[in-house]
Amino acid sequence: MLTSIARWFEARLQPFPPDEPTEPPRTFWAFCMHFTRGAWPYILMSAVLTAAVGGMEVWLFAQMGNIVDWLAHQDRATFLKNEGWKLAAMAVLIVVIMPIVDWARLLLNQQVLMGNYPMRIRWQVHRYLLKQSMAFYQDEFAGRVATKLMQTALAVRECVLKLFDVLNYVVVYFAGAVFVIASIDWKLSVPFIAWLALYILLLRYFIPRIGKVSEEQADARSVMTGRVVDSYTNIQTIKLFSHARREAAYAKDAMSGFMGTVYRSMRLATGLFGLLEMLNSGLLAVVGATAIWLWLDNAVTVGAVAVAISLVLRLSSMSHWIMWEMSALFENIGTVRDGISSISLPRLVDDKPGATPIAVTRGAIEFDHVRFHYGKRKGVIEDLSLVIRPGEKVGIVGRSGAGKSTLVNILLRFYDLESGRITIDGQDISQVTQDSLRAQIGVVTQDTSLLHRSVRDNILYGRPEASDEMMRDAARRAEIDGFIEGISDPKGRKGYDAHVGERGVKLSGGQRQRVAIARVMLKDAPILILDEATSALDSEVEAAIQENLYRLMEGKTVIAIAHRLSTIAAMDRLVVMDKGRVVEEGTHDQLVALGGIYAGLWQRQSGGFLLHDDTGEAVETAEAAAE
């Protein structure tokens, strides 16, 4: 029965709201309110129940004084007759009403809010960050972003819930206690009011300082995590260069910075709780002495003395709890503020209002006076104009830094142009949805990274709805079905079910590249981009799948980038870029005859040995590649 009740409460708040996430506000409370939408009814109900529990506890303390007086002055023989109904009412409150209210509060907090509330935040933030620009991820550690997402979700929950808890107890418990004491004798309330004033002064001094240190601590923690994750992600490079000690020192620097914030935070906590203990001891002494003095003067009863001292003891423990909660609240405020700095950023590349899906029927591409500098004043691409006809196979050639990869990035709309426009079949790509644009373009890059999932999942990423037979056919066409059957992972999964490790590290570079080619073959998009697509393959494997690549290119508009000119020499047209502009174009024979940049590059790669281009970059020869 309890499980059924708990499940009913767990289903009250949807952990994965379907609404499309929008840019979060940049101020603290607006940020918290933004991610609390939908949870407010349950938070307010929980606050009301918490207030009810606090109020009942204060009332019970007040009744304790009556019980002491009854026991001191009434006859045992008539006690139950005179006071029995009052004791029965108190018993019903203690045994029935309070547990029911507390159960309802627990179900709201534990089943509705504790899990669902932060998951709603994670879900919305994750979907928002997935559509951040490439520039955002190039400027951040992946581990740091993930840490901030997880920390911030929990911190928002704690800020909102703790604030309501603390306010409830401050208003209901403290105010109720002062009212009860004042109703006995106003002189007893004076120490309570003085204590409360000093308590607030402690909060005003220490809590903002703890919050500031906590904000720095949250940032230091994310830096520390980011550095550790960065080391693990690039473990092969670290081992190749024998830099384990260097990486340990790199992580230690961040860990030391984090420990500095921890020490400062703990110093503040020690001072805060030490002074609070002195304040509570003083309250107990003053209230006890005042109560006994009033009793000696026959101004209060023994029950009143018991109530006053009991409330002081209760307030002492409550003050520690509230102080701790306030410290935690400001720690979480610091964490949220730190998270805002990474989460509440506008998307540099976003779909325009009213953007529609692109419709690609022919695959004609036009770069019309395009200018792009990665936010700098000059460089990269300057006034580039290029027309690629439907179904045309175009090779892009140029020295390193000529703008070849940038051309691909802006076609995929990883970045927005500074001026000019790019159209596909006459449709400006800045006016269509990004997802539909990239769905029409298949890409195989030089630096292929796979998802830490099965081989099957990685291939099906090109077309998730494809059948198993279609997936296996793409694998055969990419010449990978042979080695796939022989791989396995530590959990005993084999073949297509075997997981490939983070970024595909369990496969060789050539194997990763061939899986990526299979994925694009399965996607079968009308526009194909090959960015050094076969650079990680040895000559034998390249020759084996070259025919399949040509088959893949049939009927598609193709843009191929390669330093190894022999791989693109047979393209319909070669375009030579230099300093962000098109400087030469034509067939291989035409460009060789022209005697320009392309002819120079070809000559360097046709002598049967390794030479260097004008930038000092090593370029492999055509003959060496064919050996």
VEXDREN-2710 file (C-alpha; in Angstrom, 1 decimal):
% VEXDREN-2710
k/r/px/py/pz
1/MET/0.0/0.0/0.0
2/LEU/2.8/2.4/0.9
3/THR/4.5/1.7/-2.4
4/SER/1.3/2.5/-4.3
5/ILE/0.8/5.8/-2.4
6/ALA/4.5/6.7/-3.0
7/ARG/4.2/6.0/-6.7
8/TRP/1.1/8.2/-6.9
9/PHE/2.9/11.1/-5.4
10/GLU/6.0/10.5/-7.6
11/ALA/3.8/10.9/-10.7
12/ARG/2.5/14.3/-9.6
13/LEU/5.5/16.3/-11.0
14/GLN/6.8/15.5/-14.5
15/PRO/10.6/15.1/-14.3
16/PHE/11.0/15.6/-18.1
17/PRO/8.8/18.6/-19.1
18/PRO/8.2/18.6/-22.9
19/ASP/8.4/22.4/-23.3
20/GLU/11.3/23.7/-25.4
21/PRO/13.9/25.2/-23.1
22/THR/14.6/29.0/-23.4
23/GLU/17.5/31.0/-22.3
24/PRO/17.5/31.2/-18.5
25/PRO/17.7/34.6/-16.7
26/ARG/21.0/35.8/-15.4
27/THR/19.9/37.0/-12.0
28/PHE/19.8/34.6/-9.1
29/TRP/16.1/34.7/-8.1
30/ALA/14.9/35.0/-11.6
31/PHE/17.0/31.9/-12.5
32/CYS/15.6/29.9/-9.6
33/MET/12.0/30.9/-10.4
34/HIS/12.6/30.1/-14.1
35/PHE/13.4/26.5/-13.2
36/THR/10.7/26.2/-10.4
37/ARG/7.8/26.6/-12.8
38/GLY/5.4/23.7/-12.4
39/ALA/6.7/22.8/-9.0
40/TRP/5.2/25.8/-7.1
41/PRO/1.9/24.1/-6.0
42/TYR/3.8/21.3/-4.2
43/ILE/6.4/23.6/-2.7
44/LEU/3.7/25.8/-1.2
45/MET/1.7/22.8/0.1
46/SER/4.9/21.5/1.7
47/ALA/5.5/24.9/3.3
48/VAL/1.9/25.0/4.8
49/LEU/2.4/21.5/6.3
50/THR/5.8/22.5/7.7
51/ALA/4.3/25.6/9.3
52/ALA/1.5/23.4/10.8
53/VAL/4.0/21.0/12.3
54/GLY/6.0/23.9/13.8
55/GLY/2.8/25.5/15.2
56/MET/1.7/22.3/16.8
57/GLU/5.1/21.8/18.4
58/VAL/5.0/25.3/20.0
59/TRP/1.5/24.6/21.3
60/LEU/2.6/21.4/22.9
61/PHE/5.4/23.2/24.6
62/ALA/2.9/25.7/26.0
63/GLN/0.7/22.8/27.2
64/MET/3.7/21.3/29.0
65/GLY/3.6/24.1/31.6
66/ASN/-0.1/23.4/32.2
67/ILE/0.7/19.7/32.7
68/VAL/3.3/20.5/35.3
69/ASP/0.9/22.9/37.1
70/TRP/-1.9/20.3/37.0
71/LEU/0.4/17.6/38.5
72/ALA/1.7/20.0/41.2
73/HIS/-1.7/21.2/42.4
74/GLN/-4.5/18.8/41.6
75/ASP/-5.7/15.8/43.5
76/ARG/-4.7/12.5/42.0
77/ALA/-8.2/11.1/42.7
78/THR/-10.0/13.8/40.6
79/PHE/-7.2/14.6/38.1
80/LEU/-8.4/12.5/35.2
81/LYS/-12.0/13.6/35.7
82/ASN/-11.0/17.2/35.6
83/GLU/-8.3/17.2/33.0
84/GLY/-8.8/13.9/31.1
85/TRP/-10.5/15.3/28.1
86/LYS/-7.6/17.8/27.6
87/LEU/-5.1/15.0/27.8
88/ALA/-7.1/13.0/25.4
89/ALA/-7.2/15.9/22.9
90/MET/-3.4/16.3/23.2
91/ALA/-3.0/12.5/22.7
92/VAL/-5.1/12.7/19.5
93/LEU/-2.9/15.6/18.3
94/ILE/0.3/13.7/19.1
95/VAL/-0.7/10.2/18.0
96/VAL/-3.0/10.9/15.0
97/ILE/-2.9/14.5/13.6
98/MET/0.8/15.2/13.8
99/PRO/1.9/11.9/12.2
100/ILE/-0.7/12.4/9.4
101/VAL/0.5/16.0/8.7
102/ASP/4.1/14.8/8.9
103/TRP/3.5/11.9/6.5
104/ALA/1.8/14.2/4.0
105/ARG/4.8/16.6/4.3
106/LEU/7.3/13.8/3.8
107/LEU/5.5/12.4/0.7
108/LEU/5.4/15.9/-0.8
109/ASN/9.1/16.5/-0.1
110/GLN/10.6/13.0/-0.7
111/GLN/8.4/11.6/-3.4
112/VAL/7.3/14.7/-5.4
113/LEU/10.1/17.2/-5.0
114/MET/13.5/15.7/-4.0
115/GLY/13.9/13.7/-7.1
116/ASN/11.6/15.2/-9.7
117/TYR/12.4/18.9/-9.0
118/PRO/16.2/18.8/-9.8
119/MET/15.7/16.3/-12.6
120/ARG/13.4/18.9/-14.3
121/ILE/16.3/21.4/-14.1
122/ARG/18.9/18.9/-15.4
123/TRP/16.6/18.0/-18.3
124/GLN/15.9/21.6/-19.3
125/VAL/19.5/22.8/-18.9
126/HIS/20.9/19.7/-20.8
127/ARG/18.6/20.3/-23.7
128/TYR/19.4/24.0/-23.7
129/LEU/23.2/23.3/-23.7
130/LEU/22.9/20.6/-26.4
131/LYS/22.0/23.5/-28.8
132/GLN/24.7/25.8/-27.7
133/SER/27.2/26.8/-30.4
134/MET/30.4/25.0/-31.1
135/ALA/32.3/28.1/-29.8
136/PHE/30.7/27.5/-26.4
137/TYR/32.2/24.0/-26.1
138/GLN/35.5/25.1/-27.5
139/ASP/35.9/27.5/-24.6
140/GLU/34.8/25.1/-21.8
141/PHE/36.0/21.7/-20.4
142/ALA/33.3/19.1/-21.0
143/GLY/33.7/17.8/-17.5
144/ARG/33.3/21.4/-16.1
145/VAL/30.1/21.9/-18.0
146/ALA/28.7/18.6/-16.8
147/THR/29.7/19.3/-13.2
148/LYS/28.0/22.7/-13.3
149/LEU/24.8/21.2/-14.7
150/MET/24.7/18.6/-11.9
151/GLN/25.7/21.0/-9.1
152/THR/23.4/23.8/-10.2
153/ALA/20.3/21.5/-10.4
154/LEU/20.7/20.3/-6.8
155/ALA/21.6/23.8/-5.6
156/VAL/18.5/25.4/-7.0
157/ARG/16.4/22.8/-5.2
158/GLU/18.2/23.3/-2.0
159/CYS/17.9/27.1/-2.2
160/VAL/14.2/27.1/-2.7
161/LEU/13.3/24.4/-0.3
162/LYS/15.7/25.5/2.5
163/LEU/14.4/29.1/2.2
164/PHE/10.9/28.0/2.8
165/ASP/11.9/25.7/5.7
166/VAL/13.9/28.4/7.4
167/LEU/11.3/31.1/6.9
168/ASN/8.7/28.7/8.3
169/TYR/10.6/28.0/11.5
170/VAL/11.7/31.6/12.0
171/VAL/8.2/32.9/11.6
172/VAL/6.2/30.1/13.2
173/TYR/8.6/28.7/15.8
174/PHE/10.4/31.8/17.0
175/ALA/7.4/34.1/16.9
176/GLY/5.3/31.4/18.6
177/ALA/7.8/30.9/21.3
178/VAL/8.1/34.6/22.0
179/PHE/4.3/34.8/22.1
180/VAL/4.0/31.9/24.6
181/ILE/6.7/33.3/26.8
182/ALA/5.3/36.9/26.7
183/SER/1.9/35.5/27.7
184/ILE/3.5/34.1/30.8
185/ASP/5.3/37.3/31.8
186/TRP/6.7/40.0/29.5
187/LYS/10.0/40.1/31.4
188/LEU/10.7/36.6/30.2
189/SER/10.4/37.6/26.5
190/VAL/13.1/40.3/26.8
191/PRO/16.1/37.8/26.8
192/PHE/14.5/36.0/23.8
193/ILE/14.1/39.3/21.8
194/ALA/17.7/40.3/22.7
195/TRP/18.9/36.9/21.7
196/LEU/17.0/37.0/18.4
197/ALA/18.6/40.5/17.6
198/LEU/22.1/39.2/18.2
199/TYR/21.3/36.0/16.3
200/ILE/20.3/38.1/13.2
201/LEU/23.5/40.1/13.5
202/LEU/25.5/36.9/13.4
203/LEU/23.6/35.8/10.3
204/ARG/24.2/39.2/8.6
205/TYR/27.9/39.1/9.3
206/PHE/28.8/35.5/8.5
207/ILE/26.3/34.2/6.0
208/PRO/27.2/36.6/3.1
209/ARG/30.8/35.8/3.6
210/ILE/30.2/32.1/3.5
211/GLY/28.1/32.6/0.4
212/LYS/31.0/34.4/-1.4
213/VAL/33.5/31.7/-0.4
214/SER/31.0/29.1/-1.6
215/GLU/30.7/30.7/-5.0
216/GLU/34.4/30.6/-5.3
217/GLN/34.4/27.0/-4.1
218/ALA/31.9/25.9/-6.6
219/ASP/34.0/27.4/-9.4
220/ALA/37.2/25.9/-8.0
221/ARG/35.4/22.5/-7.8
222/SER/34.3/22.6/-11.4
223/VAL/37.9/23.6/-12.5
224/MET/39.3/20.7/-10.5
225/THR/36.8/18.3/-12.0
226/GLY/37.4/19.7/-15.5
227/ARG/41.2/19.2/-15.3
228/VAL/40.8/15.6/-14.0
229/VAL/38.4/14.7/-16.7
230/ASP/40.6/16.4/-19.3
231/SER/43.5/14.2/-18.2
232/TYR/41.4/11.0/-18.4
233/THR/40.0/12.0/-21.8
234/ASN/43.5/12.5/-23.2
235/ILE/45.1/9.6/-21.4
236/GLN/46.8/8.3/-24.5
237/THR/48.5/11.6/-25.2
238/ILE/49.7/11.8/-21.6
239/LYS/51.2/8.3/-21.8
240/LEU/52.8/9.0/-25.2
241/PHE/54.6/12.0/-23.8
242/SER/55.3/10.4/-20.4
243/HIS/53.6/13.4/-18.7
244/ALA/51.8/11.6/-15.8
245/ARG/53.7/13.8/-13.2
246/ARG/53.0/16.9/-15.2
247/GLU/49.3/16.1/-15.3
248/ALA/49.3/15.3/-11.6
249/ALA/50.9/18.7/-10.9
250/TYR/48.3/20.3/-13.2
251/ALA/45.5/18.6/-11.2
252/LYS/47.2/19.4/-7.9
253/ASP/47.2/23.1/-8.7
254/ALA/43.4/23.0/-9.1
255/MET/43.0/20.8/-6.1
256/SER/45.1/23.2/-4.0
257/GLY/43.0/26.1/-5.2
258/PHE/39.8/24.2/-4.2
259/MET/41.3/23.4/-0.7
260/GLY/42.0/27.1/-0.2
261/THR/38.3/27.8/-0.5
262/VAL/37.5/24.9/1.8
263/TYR/39.8/26.1/4.5
264/ARG/38.3/29.7/4.3
265/SER/34.8/28.3/4.5
266/MET/35.6/26.1/7.5
267/ARG/37.2/29.0/9.4
268/LEU/34.0/31.0/8.9
269/ALA/31.9/28.0/10.1
270/THR/34.1/27.6/13.2
271/GLY/33.7/31.3/14.1
272/LEU/30.0/31.2/13.4
273/PHE/29.1/28.2/15.5
274/GLY/31.5/29.1/18.3
275/LEU/29.8/32.4/18.8
276/LEU/26.4/30.9/18.4
277/GLU/27.1/28.4/21.2
278/MET/28.1/31.3/23.5
279/LEU/24.9/33.2/22.6
280/ASN/22.8/30.1/23.4
281/SER/24.5/29.5/26.7
282/GLY/23.9/33.1/27.6
283/LEU/20.2/32.9/26.7
284/LEU/19.8/29.7/28.9
285/ALA/21.5/31.3/31.9
286/VAL/19.5/34.6/31.6
287/VAL/16.1/33.0/31.0
288/GLY/16.7/30.4/33.8
289/ALA/17.7/33.1/36.3
290/THR/14.9/35.4/35.3
291/ALA/12.3/32.5/35.5
292/ILE/13.5/31.5/39.0
293/TRP/13.6/35.1/40.1
294/LEU/10.0/35.6/39.0
295/TRP/9.0/32.3/40.7
296/LEU/10.6/33.4/43.9
297/ASP/8.6/36.7/43.6
298/ASN/5.4/34.5/43.1
299/ALA/4.9/36.1/39.6
300/VAL/5.0/32.8/37.7
301/THR/4.2/29.1/38.3
302/VAL/6.5/26.1/38.3
303/GLY/5.0/25.1/34.9
304/ALA/5.9/28.5/33.5
305/VAL/9.5/28.0/34.6
306/ALA/9.5/24.6/32.9
307/VAL/8.1/26.0/29.6
308/ALA/10.6/28.8/29.5
309/ILE/13.6/26.6/30.1
310/SER/12.3/23.9/27.7
311/LEU/11.8/26.5/24.9
312/VAL/15.3/27.8/25.4
313/LEU/16.7/24.3/25.1
314/ARG/14.6/23.7/22.0
315/LEU/15.5/27.1/20.5
316/SER/19.2/26.4/21.1
317/SER/19.1/23.2/19.0
318/MET/16.8/24.9/16.5
319/SER/19.2/27.8/16.2
320/HIS/22.1/25.4/15.3
321/TRP/19.9/23.8/12.7
322/ILE/18.7/27.1/11.2
323/MET/22.3/28.5/11.2
324/TRP/23.5/25.4/9.4
325/GLU/20.6/25.6/7.0
326/MET/21.3/29.2/6.3
327/SER/25.0/28.4/5.7
328/ALA/24.0/25.6/3.4
329/LEU/21.5/28.0/1.7
330/PHE/24.2/30.6/1.0
331/GLU/26.6/27.8/-0.1
332/ASN/24.0/26.7/-2.6
333/ILE/23.4/30.4/-3.6
334/GLY/27.1/30.6/-4.5
335/THR/26.8/27.3/-6.5
336/VAL/23.8/28.6/-8.4
337/ARG/25.5/31.9/-9.2
338/ASP/28.5/30.1/-10.5
339/GLY/26.3/27.9/-12.6
340/ILE/24.5/30.9/-14.0
341/SER/27.8/32.1/-15.5
342/SER/28.0/29.0/-17.7
343/ILE/24.3/28.1/-18.2
344/SER/22.6/31.5/-18.7
345/LEU/24.4/32.4/-21.9
346/PRO/22.7/33.2/-25.2
347/ARG/23.0/30.7/-28.0
348/LEU/25.3/32.3/-30.5
349/VAL/23.7/30.2/-33.2
350/ASP/20.0/29.8/-32.9
351/ASP/17.1/29.1/-35.1
352/LYS/15.4/32.3/-36.3
353/PRO/11.7/32.8/-35.2
354/GLY/9.6/31.1/-37.8
355/ALA/12.5/29.0/-39.2
356/THR/11.2/26.2/-41.3
357/PRO/12.8/22.8/-42.3
358/ILE/15.0/23.0/-45.4
359/ALA/13.9/21.1/-48.5
360/VAL/16.9/19.8/-50.6
361/THR/15.8/18.4/-53.9
362/ARG/18.9/19.2/-56.1
363/GLY/21.8/20.0/-53.8
364/ALA/22.9/23.3/-55.4
365/ILE/25.2/25.3/-53.0
366/GLU/26.1/28.9/-53.2
367/PHE/28.5/31.0/-51.1
368/ASP/27.5/34.6/-51.8
369/HIS/30.2/37.2/-50.8
370/VAL/30.7/35.4/-47.5
371/ARG/32.8/37.0/-44.7
372/PHE/33.7/35.3/-41.4
373/HIS/36.4/36.0/-38.9
374/TYR/35.5/34.0/-35.7
375/GLY/34.7/37.3/-34.1
376/LYS/38.1/38.9/-35.0
377/ARG/38.5/41.9/-37.2
378/LYS/40.1/40.2/-40.1
379/GLY/41.4/36.9/-41.4
380/VAL/40.0/33.4/-42.2
381/ILE/37.3/34.1/-44.9
382/GLU/37.1/37.3/-46.8
383/ASP/34.5/38.0/-49.5
384/LEU/34.3/34.4/-50.7
385/SER/31.9/33.5/-53.5
386/LEU/31.5/30.0/-54.8
387/VAL/28.8/28.1/-56.7
388/ILE/28.6/24.3/-56.5
389/ARG/26.2/22.8/-59.0
390/PRO/23.7/20.0/-58.1
391/GLY/25.5/16.7/-58.1
392/GLU/28.9/18.2/-58.7
393/LYS/32.0/16.8/-56.9
394/VAL/34.2/19.6/-55.8
395/GLY/37.6/19.2/-54.1
396/ILE/38.8/22.0/-51.8
397/VAL/42.6/22.6/-51.8
398/GLY/44.8/25.0/-50.0
399/ARG/47.6/25.4/-47.5
400/SER/46.9/25.1/-43.7
401/GLY/44.9/28.1/-42.5
402/ALA/43.5/28.8/-46.0
403/GLY/39.9/28.5/-44.6
404/LYS/39.0/25.0/-45.9
405/SER/37.6/23.6/-42.6
406/THR/36.0/27.0/-41.8
407/LEU/34.1/26.7/-45.1
408/VAL/32.7/23.4/-43.9
409/ASN/31.8/24.8/-40.5
410/ILE/29.8/27.7/-41.8
411/LEU/28.0/25.5/-44.4
412/LEU/27.0/23.3/-41.4
413/ARG/26.0/26.5/-39.6
414/PHE/28.2/25.8/-36.6
415/TYR/28.8/29.6/-36.7
416/ASP/26.7/32.5/-38.2
417/LEU/28.2/34.6/-40.9
418/GLU/29.4/38.2/-40.4
419/SER/28.2/39.1/-43.8
420/GLY/27.0/37.5/-47.0
421/ARG/24.9/34.4/-47.2
422/ILE/24.9/30.7/-48.0
423/THR/22.1/29.0/-49.9
424/ILE/21.1/25.4/-50.7
425/ASP/18.7/25.1/-53.5
426/GLY/18.1/28.8/-53.2
427/GLN/17.2/28.6/-49.5
428/ASP/19.3/30.8/-47.1
429/ILE/20.6/28.4/-44.4
430/SER/20.3/31.1/-41.7
431/GLN/16.5/31.0/-42.2
432/VAL/16.0/27.3/-41.8
433/THR/16.2/25.0/-38.8
434/GLN/19.6/23.8/-37.9
435/ASP/18.5/20.2/-37.4
436/SER/16.9/20.0/-40.8
437/LEU/20.0/21.5/-42.4
438/ARG/22.4/19.0/-40.9
439/ALA/20.1/16.2/-41.6
440/GLN/20.6/16.9/-45.3
441/ILE/24.4/16.8/-45.0
442/GLY/26.6/13.8/-44.4
443/VAL/30.0/14.5/-43.0
444/VAL/33.2/12.3/-42.5
445/THR/35.9/14.3/-40.7
446/GLN/39.6/13.6/-40.1
447/ASP/39.3/13.5/-36.3
448/THR/36.5/10.9/-35.9
449/SER/35.2/10.3/-32.4
450/LEU/32.6/7.7/-31.7
451/LEU/30.0/7.6/-28.9
452/HIS/30.7/5.4/-25.9
453/ARG/28.0/3.0/-27.1
454/SER/27.8/-0.2/-29.2
455/VAL/29.0/-0.4/-32.7
456/ARG/25.4/-0.8/-33.8
457/ASP/24.3/2.4/-32.0
458/ASN/27.2/4.3/-33.6
459/ILE/26.3/3.2/-37.1
460/LEU/22.6/3.7/-36.6
461/TYR/23.3/7.2/-35.4
462/GLY/23.3/8.1/-39.1
463/ARG/19.7/6.9/-39.4
464/PRO/18.1/5.7/-36.1
465/GLU/15.0/4.3/-37.8
466/ALA/17.0/2.0/-40.2
467/SER/16.6/-1.7/-40.0
468/ASP/19.3/-4.1/-38.7
469/GLU/19.8/-5.3/-42.3
470/MET/20.3/-1.8/-43.6
471/MET/22.8/-1.1/-40.8
472/ARG/24.7/-4.3/-41.6
473/ASP/24.7/-3.5/-45.4
474/ALA/26.3/-0.1/-44.6
475/ALA/28.9/-1.9/-42.6
476/ARG/29.7/-4.3/-45.5
477/ARG/30.0/-1.4/-47.9
478/ALA/32.4/0.3/-45.6
479/GLU/34.5/-2.9/-45.3
480/ILE/34.1/-3.1/-41.5
481/ASP/31.9/-6.2/-41.1
482/GLY/35.0/-8.4/-40.9
483/PHE/36.7/-6.9/-37.9
484/ILE/33.5/-6.1/-36.1
485/GLU/32.7/-9.8/-35.5
486/GLY/36.0/-10.2/-33.7
487/ILE/35.7/-7.4/-31.1
488/SER/34.3/-7.6/-27.6
489/ASP/34.1/-5.4/-24.4
490/PRO/34.8/-6.1/-20.7
491/LYS/31.1/-6.9/-20.1
492/GLY/31.2/-9.8/-22.6
493/ARG/29.3/-8.0/-25.4
494/LYS/30.6/-9.0/-28.8
495/GLY/30.4/-7.9/-32.5
496/TYR/27.9/-5.2/-33.2
497/ASP/26.8/-5.1/-29.5
498/ALA/30.3/-4.4/-28.2
499/HIS/30.9/-0.9/-26.8
500/VAL/33.7/1.1/-28.4
501/GLY/34.9/3.1/-25.3
502/GLU/35.0/6.9/-24.8
503/ARG/35.4/8.6/-28.2
504/GLY/35.9/5.1/-29.7
505/VAL/39.3/4.5/-28.1
506/LYS/39.0/0.7/-28.2
507/LEU/39.2/0.9/-32.0
508/SER/42.2/1.9/-34.1
509/GLY/42.1/5.2/-36.0
510/GLY/41.3/3.4/-39.3
511/GLN/38.6/1.3/-37.7
512/ARG/36.9/4.4/-36.2
513/GLN/37.1/6.2/-39.6
514/ARG/35.5/3.2/-41.3
515/VAL/32.7/3.1/-38.7
516/ALA/32.1/6.8/-39.4
517/ILE/32.0/6.2/-43.1
518/ALA/29.4/3.4/-42.6
519/ARG/27.4/5.8/-40.5
520/VAL/27.4/8.4/-43.3
521/MET/26.6/5.7/-45.9
522/LEU/23.5/4.7/-43.8
523/LYS/22.5/8.4/-43.5
524/ASP/22.5/8.7/-47.3
525/ALA/22.1/12.6/-47.3
526/PRO/22.0/14.4/-50.6
527/ILE/25.0/16.6/-49.7
528/LEU/28.3/14.9/-48.7
529/ILE/31.3/16.5/-47.0
530/LEU/34.6/14.5/-46.8
531/ASP/37.1/16.4/-44.6
532/GLU/40.2/14.3/-44.9
533/ALA/37.9/11.3/-44.8
534/THR/40.5/8.6/-45.6
535/SER/43.5/10.2/-43.8
536/ALA/43.5/7.7/-41.0
537/LEU/43.3/4.7/-43.3
538/ASP/46.3/2.8/-44.6
539/SER/46.7/2.5/-48.4
540/GLU/45.4/-1.0/-48.6
541/VAL/42.2/-0.2/-46.7
542/GLU/41.8/3.1/-48.5
543/ALA/41.9/1.3/-51.8
544/ALA/39.4/-1.3/-50.6
545/ILE/36.7/1.3/-49.7
546/GLN/37.5/3.9/-52.4
547/GLU/35.1/2.2/-54.8
548/ASN/32.4/2.3/-52.1
549/LEU/33.1/6.0/-51.4
550/TYR/32.7/6.7/-55.1
551/ARG/29.4/4.7/-55.0
552/LEU/28.4/6.8/-52.0
553/MET/29.0/10.0/-53.9
554/GLU/26.8/9.0/-56.8
555/GLY/23.9/11.4/-57.2
556/LYS/25.1/13.7/-54.4
557/THR/26.7/17.1/-54.2
558/VAL/30.2/16.5/-52.8
559/ILE/32.7/18.7/-51.1
560/ALA/36.0/17.0/-50.4
561/ILE/38.9/18.4/-48.5
562/ALA/42.2/16.6/-48.6
563/HIS/45.9/17.4/-48.2
564/ARG/46.7/14.2/-50.1
565/LEU/45.9/15.6/-53.6
566/SER/45.8/12.2/-55.3
567/THR/42.5/11.4/-53.4
568/ILE/40.7/14.3/-55.0
569/ALA/42.4/14.8/-58.3
570/ALA/39.6/13.0/-60.1
571/MET/36.9/15.4/-58.8
572/ASP/34.7/17.3/-61.3
573/ARG/36.3/20.5/-60.2
574/LEU/39.1/21.6/-57.8
575/VAL/38.8/24.9/-55.9
576/VAL/42.0/26.4/-54.4
577/MET/41.7/28.6/-51.4
578/ASP/44.2/31.0/-50.0
579/LYS/43.7/33.5/-47.2
580/GLY/40.0/32.9/-47.1
581/ARG/39.4/33.5/-50.8
582/VAL/39.0/31.3/-53.9
583/VAL/42.1/32.0/-56.0
584/GLU/42.0/29.1/-58.5
585/GLU/39.5/26.6/-59.8
586/GLY/39.3/24.1/-62.6
587/THR/40.1/20.4/-63.2
588/HIS/43.3/18.8/-62.1
589/ASP/44.8/19.1/-65.6
590/GLN/43.8/22.7/-65.9
591/LEU/45.2/23.7/-62.6
592/VAL/48.5/21.9/-63.2
593/ALA/48.8/23.7/-66.6
594/LEU/48.0/27.0/-64.9
595/GLY/51.2/26.8/-62.8
596/GLY/49.8/28.4/-59.7
597/ILE/49.4/27.4/-56.1
598/TYR/47.8/24.0/-56.9
599/ALA/50.5/23.2/-59.4
600/GLY/53.1/23.9/-56.7
601/LEU/51.4/21.7/-54.2
602/TRP/51.0/18.9/-56.7
603/GLN/54.7/19.1/-57.7
604/ARG/55.7/18.8/-54.0
605/GLN/53.5/15.6/-53.7
606/SER/54.6/14.0/-57.0
607/GLY/58.3/13.5/-56.4
608/GLY/58.2/10.2/-54.5
609/PHE/59.4/11.6/-51.2
610/LEU/58.2/13.8/-48.4
611/LEU/58.6/17.6/-48.8
612/HIS/57.3/20.6/-47.0
613/ASP/54.9/23.3/-48.3
614/ASP/55.4/27.0/-47.8
615/THR/54.1/26.9/-44.3
616/GLY/56.6/24.3/-43.2
617/GLU/53.9/21.6/-42.9
618/ALA/54.9/18.1/-44.0
619/VAL/52.9/16.8/-47.0
620/GLU/52.8/13.1/-48.0
621/THR/53.7/12.3/-51.7
622/ALA/51.2/10.7/-54.0
623/GLU/53.7/7.8/-54.7
624/ALA/54.3/7.2/-51.0
625/ALA/50.5/7.1/-50.4
626/ALA/50.1/4.5/-53.1
627/GLU/52.8/2.2/-51.7
END
